[in-house]
Amino acid sequence: MGNSVSPRFTGAVIVSVLLAFILLLLPLSESWMLWRPEWIGLTFIYWCIKLPKKISIVMAWIAGLFVDVFYGSILGQHALGLVIVVFMSMRLQPRLSINILWHQLILIFLVLGTYLLTNLWIMAATGSNPATWRYWLPLFSSLLAWPIYSWLLSFFHVEKSRFDVF
């Protein structure tokens, strides 16, 4: 608890969410599309771990609406999912040691698994159920991408020790 985290610059959280949208919009082949990590969800989980006071449910809702527009899904589907991501991340974060990688991976598995399950439930209710096990591949690719992606996002904040004078 001796370290405090602050954004490297004003708007660092928003810039990182925009980076996640750029990664979401990257064109991929059909086979690689199945493995695309949940970049937006990972970004919100990261900031809920590092700077929970800088993330809001409203920000997740707005980002989710943009994801809905991009995917052409029902308006509010991904917005609801990302609100659940932020809520669960903030509730589970104090219960885990966030500096241990496998604790972070457990958090990501639970939170993104719930996000995908929520989206699957909404798709099934509207008749567009992707009844295949490949629907869950982004969960596993997100777990694989997490160590590198969290390292990249660490450039958006500064950790100060309680012994740092400046």
PyMOL commands that set and color helices and strands:
alter all, ss='L'
color gray80, all
select helices_A, chain A and resi 12-25+30-33+39-50+52-54+57-71+77-95+101-125+133-156
alter helices_A, ss='H'
color red, helices_A
select strands_A, chain A and resi 3-7+157-161
alter strands_A, ss='S'
color yellow, strands_A
deselect
rebuild
show_as cartoon
